[in-house]
Amino acid sequence: MENRNFFALCLLAGLVFLGAMLPVSVSKFRAYDRTVIVKGLSEREVKADKVIWPLAFNVVGNDLNGVYEQIDRNTALIKDFLVSGGIPESEITVSMPAISDKYAQEYGNNDRTYRYFCKNVVTVCTEKVDSVLALMPRQSELLKKGIIGSGNTWENQVEFKFEGLNAIKPEMIEDATRNAREAADKFAKDSGSKVGKIKTASQGTFTISDRDSNTPYIKKVRVVSSVTYYLKN
């Protein structure tokens, strides 16, 4: 009988203790579960480190051999122009000429000034961005030599690229994380809390875009990190 009473008293004491601790445990759990999600931004302006510059030109004529000779002449003049401007010949490629015979076309009439129309492209692919920028305003020199360009069409756009992203990634991620922490600290201060440990973190995708339409050789690199912090009292 005494053993049963002792067991009952122990059980009762345990239940009382558990009941007393339960609110504290729930309170701690809720406090631990309080979080804030913040985003950190990092942006940088960088100069393009690679450029692809297509120089397209047209040749017309009625004698096919003469057209080919003019293509070779124009190609040589363009290559000389580029090499003299500091572009290595190994970074210059010449496409196959595209020639159309107006008389061979089934549509339209044959009353045309020139029978043959040719388009050819000399392309520069180089890391010498400054050299290209210096040569671009001098394209009129080619016009004076009789080289008729086809203009900066959608298929002959100059492309400025930035390929040095891996070198600046770590610092930009660090900046974005620091920026996120500052936002979390501000939120915690305003809400009377303190920032705890990181619960989750995700790095956004790096984007590279032109800073503006007038200077495509200046790029804006951007990344946004999302971080979830625990809050504590």
Steps between C-alpha positions, in 0.01 A plus 500: 500500500781736595679420170188586305464833682866581439464417131188717477679790667795470262267489199313804626825691557616415151178623344519822698861556389412423137208738512722772640769448234266473201429874464873573521577241231225632275624853553856402408377311196301797378793734558729266309254485214487879451677590177551786260568465127719770349662557163847638440600673176844540347563694179817587312590680182772329301656548160448239231798269461407352161346635181363339185497753217365396159587728208264417217540637148320474167633455147290524183587440137414328177820300463531219754879487483515872557271465801727238655805719439328792672410276795864398540613863472251624761583217738871577478441872559282431805755261646780755448283763669442274801859379534632857479266582788649237727277199426700175453427325173429179697196676649352584159279258308348532155168341411409332172358762262126478436434575131159526340432501125209729426447340160459157658212612720155390394322807633527857378640617165854496373519871430757571770824697498713222650463128460706385796464613859746382763517541874803402703595541867838545665465432874724604786487297822746644748569603857653824373188702569681834509652435158157429352351809665778706341443345155122528487490881444751455216277283282460791259856423386366180348220688325756731339669190358178391331386246756125530534385371840159345551445680829447381856204272426343260749717217367821704511477647849815582693505290818683609809537228761626467856651159572684578825202425723669223699766743620250735664237248610633438855522871587156572357342212693669630816365850430148367440510297823626800696223711351243239602637495856471878524135477393437227758667707776281799411184287509599340832576838655165641391316196638693486830676177411849379423627311198595139562653235281427448131218255437524484123682691227478496123713674243319661211604480137767739381383727219717699261343781299603818321520798731322702232437493126776750422787315668446126441865437591420591863311220673296489818539179700225430754415229753235473772539263795208390718575419865271382780617588853366383834386776733547498874396726784 
